């Protein structure tokens, strides 16, 4: 069997030498980029977020789940090490029990076991949607793994309800469960998923989770057709002739394409870009998708049903390798026409295409501009502490050390050691317990315990290891 596999590999290499060379070159590029990502995340006391964003936006994104598990929380300003899934066990187990029950019985059990304040109707809708989640991403799953999928679905439902419970002003919409599924599959931690979702739901998905989609449709009206009027006037005229509205984008935007695409690596690669850029990048990407199919759309009959059906099918027509080029073009368009200039562009569009009023005109007078706002501070931060620095800080905060630090009022250094005087007011005396610098850390900890239990007043602090004795 091994011999046949080797023969097949050799035959493939011989028959397709160009493809083999291209694959080898791509593997080398991915290996070099993986090294760059790890270097950015781990080889410094701080993570350069602008460098990390650049790596996430360029070809291939963040490459795999292991790197995304480290990078996504950094991009969102979430401390991964502070997330503990055991804190959420009661919520997920309660939702799992509710998911297995039908109707009001399961919801009632959920309320009885948790202190969740989410509306009952919303919980029932979450149950219905979650029961359909994950399947479209794992179509080849066997019956044996169906039980694992059931557990993942209960975790998805628990994450959704935790977000809604933490942010009572948010409203659940159908399609949000697809977003949660992608985060949970990638991050593999319900608590970490919830922490990241709390960032994105209050900003990236904020217009979608308002009482209505009005803020989102405002963003679409101010961006899509005005940009098309500059980049492809013939295509815009063809779309206007069909009387189609730009609201076919809603499904793409509220799920970040995770509902319309079936390829998980492609979806995750898009999420890499969306988490690293301005919140309007999905709109610019939607525009680029339409522009890349200009010939196909111009050949479509200009009636509403034909054009609308053709537009909705565009994401499924794109091959996975093509998405990098579309993202690059989207970023170029965004640089040339920044989000904050879109209202002025829409005003110019209205004068030419809507002299007597229309959807774009009404959006200009709307009090909500949806996604077309300045990004929050955490989205444009320059750097954050790396994980190994956070781990070192956590280890330095040993039990009782904070209290002892407060008691210290004076220090004196001698041969790499600091002799600290406490608030008792006595003079510092040389001598007593002294441990050489070459002593093992374990010996130092033992001596420290002796000092604490014997009631000595002097404490010694080792500069190299950060332990109080």
C-alpha positions, 0 to 999 in steps of 0.5 A: 500500500505504501509503495502504491502511494509513493508511485502515485505521488511520483506520478503526480509530480512527474505529470504536473511539475508546475503544480508541484513546484507551485505547491512547494513554493506556497508551503515555503511562503506559509512556513515563513509567514507562520514564523513571522506571526509567532515572532510577532506574538511571542518574541517580544514583551509587547505584541505589535498589533499593526504588524499583526493586522498586516499579517492577517490582511495579507495572503493566507491570513493567519493560516491555521487555528492554532495561530488564530487562537493566539491572535484573535484575542489580541486583535480584540483586546481580550486577555486569553489567559483570564478566560476559564471555561469552568466558570461557565459550566452551569450555563452550558450544562443547563442549556444542553438540558434545555436543548434536549427538551422540547418547547416550554419544558426545556426553556423552563428548566433553563430558567430554573437552573440559571439566572439568565435574564434573556427573553423567553421568545429569544431563547426559543429562537436561539434553540431553533437556530442552534439545532441547525448550526455547525451542520453546513460546515461539517457535511461529512460528519458521521453518526458517531460524531453527532453526539460531539456536534450536539455538545458543540451546539449546546456550547454555541447556545450558551455563548449566545445567551451569555452575550445577550445576558451581559448586554441586555440592549442587544437583540438576537437575529437569525444568522448570529449563531453562524458567527458564534459557531465560527468563533467557537470552532476556531477558539475552542473555548466557550469563555474565550468565545464569549469574551471576543463576541462581547467585543464584536457585538458592541461594535462590528455587529452592533448595527445588526443587533439593534432593535431593527436593521435600520443602522445597517441598511443606512450603512449599505445605502451610503456605501454600495450604490454611491461607490458603484457610481464611481467605479462602474457606472454601466453596472449601476445603471443596469442594477437600477434598471432592475429596481433591485435594492442593495439589501441582498447584502444583509445576509453577507454582512450579518454573518460575515459570509459564514452563512453563504460559504461552505468552506471553513478555512475560507470563512476563517480567512475572511474573519482574520481580515474583518477583525483586523480592519475597519468595521466597513471592510465587509461592505467594501468586500461585497462591492468588490465581489459585485465588481468582479462579476460585472460581465456576468451581471450585465448579461443577466436580464435586467428584471428584479428576480433575475438580478436579485438571484444572480447577486445572491449567488455570487459568493458561492461562485468564488473559488477559495484561492480567489478571496485573497485577491478580492480582499486586496482590491477591497482594501485598495478601494477603502484607502482610495475612498475611506469610510468617513468620506462616504456621506459626502460621496452619497450626497453627490450620488443623490444629486445625480441619481436621486434628484427627487429623493430616494433610499440614499437621500433618506439615509443621509438624513438618518440619525444613525450611520451604522458602521460608518463611524470612527473605530473604538480605541481597542481596534486601533491600539498600537500594542498589547502585552504578550502572553508570556509577560502576562504569565510572568506577571501572574506568577509574580502575584503569589499568595499574600505577596500584594499585602507584603508589598504594601507593608514594605516602606524602604529597600536596600540593595546588596549583591543583587539582593534587596533587603526590605524594611517593613512598617514596624519602624525598626532599623535594618540589621545585616545578617540573619537569613541570607541565601546565595544568588546561586541557590536553587529557587526551591530552597529560597521558597522553603526559606521564605516559608520559614521566615513567614511562619517564624514571624521574622520582620525582614523580607528579602526580595530576589531581583532575578526571580521575583519571589518574596522571602 
